[in-house]
Amino acid sequence: MKCKKGSWSPDEDKKLKHYIVNHGFSYWSSVPLNAGLQRNGKSCRLRWTNYLRPGLKRGMFTKSEEQMIMTLHGVLGNNVQSDYWVGFEAYRVGPLI
């Protein structure tokens, strides 16, 4: 089967959304075949994660989110360290995914 590339159609979005809501996504490599899509698993995973996932927030940060970012920056600074996410987890309010 040849994988389609390029922009996603509304019909493809609908198929992917319908499949994941009803069946979940334990193995992304099997999702396109089972959902009737001519895409690869990585493409489906990225489309779901970045565009279709319920609860995905778009737009500007709220004032409280801006304040949280400033607070975390004040605590953690600019340095990226191997244990960066360990420090971040203590301040996390909701799920990242």
N, C-alpha and C positions, 0 to 999 in steps of 0.2 A: 504494500500500500504506500502510495506517495503522500508525503506530508505537505500540507498547504502552508504557505508562508504569507506574511503580510498582515493587513488589517483584519480584525475579527468582524464578522457580520453579526447583526442583531440575532439572527437565527442560531448562530454558533454559540453566542452568549447564553441564549435561552436553553439550548441543549446542555451546555456545561453546568449551568445553574441548577437545572432540573435534576440532572444526574447526581450532583454532589449533595443536594438537599435530601434526595431520596435514598442514596446509597453510601454517602461518605466518600472518603478518599484515602484509603490505607496505602495503596500503591499507585502513584501517579502514572506510571507507565501503562497501567491497564485502563485508566480513565478514558482516554480518547477512543479506544476501540469499543468499550462498553457504552459510551455515550453517543456513539455514531458520529464522531468527529474525525476529520482528516488532519489532525495536529499531533504533535508529539507530547509526551507526558510533561516535559519541562515547560512547554508553551502553555499547556493547560494549568499547570501549577502557578506560573507567573501571572496568567490572566486572572485566576481566582484570587490570588494573594493581593495583587495590586489594583484590581478594578471591580471585581464582583463580590468579594467577601462581605457578608452582612456586618454592619457596624463599622465599616471602613470610614474614617473621618476624612473629609475633604475641606479645603478652605483654610482660612486664617486660624492662627492659634487664638484661644480665648485668653483673657487677661490672667486667669489662674494658671493656665498652661505656660504662658510667658513667664510668670513669676516662678513657677517650678523650674523652668529651664535656667533662669538666672540664679536661683538658689543652688541648683545642682552644679552649675558652672563655678559658683563661688566655693563650693565644697570640693569638687573634683578637679577643677582647673582645666588647663588645655592639654596637659600631658596624657598621652594614650599609653596605658600600661597593660601588661598581660592580664592583670586582675581588674581591669576597668569595669567589666560587667558585674563583678561581684559587688563592688561599691554601688553601682547603679541599682541593682535589685532591691536594695534596702529602701530606696525612695520610690520605687515603681508603684503606681496607684492602680492601674488596670492591666489587662493582658496586652502584650506586644503584638500578638497574632490574632 
